[in-house]
Amino acid sequence: RMIRAGSVTGMSLQLDSANNSGAAPASDVDLFVRVYKNSSFLVDGAGVNSITSDGDYGNQATFIPGTYTFAAGDNLTVELRYSSANTGETQDLEHIAIMIEIQTNPTMNLPQSV
C-alpha cells in the first residue's frame, strides 16, 4: 500500500540464466516487468529479449514523471512476465532483482511559508 501519491518513473530487471538442459536452451525466452495498480495494469517495461544461453541479463526503463500515477492508499504489485517457444528444453532463472522507482510530490506536507 502506497504511503503517498506519486508516479512510477522507472524500473530495472537483473537476473542470471543458468542450467540450460537438453540439446539447446529454451528458445527465444522473453521477460518483462509489469506493474499493477489496484489489480489493474499500470505500466510495463525493462524487457529482456531472446535469452538463449547461460549468463547475466538485465534491462531498465524510465518514464516521464506524472504519467503512471497512483494515490496514497493504492496497492502497487509487480509481476515478472515470462514467455518462450515450446522446445521441450528448460532454463533456470535465478538471482532475480526487480526495482521499481517512484516519485512522490516533494512539496507535499511541508509547512506553508509566510
Secondary structure as UniProt FT lines:
FT   STRAND          6..18
FT   TURN            27..28
FT   STRAND          29..37
FT   TURN            38..39
FT   STRAND          40..51
FT   STRAND          55..62
FT   TURN            65..66
FT   STRAND          68..70
FT   TURN            72..73
FT   STRAND          76..83
FT   STRAND          92..104
FT   TURN            106..109
//
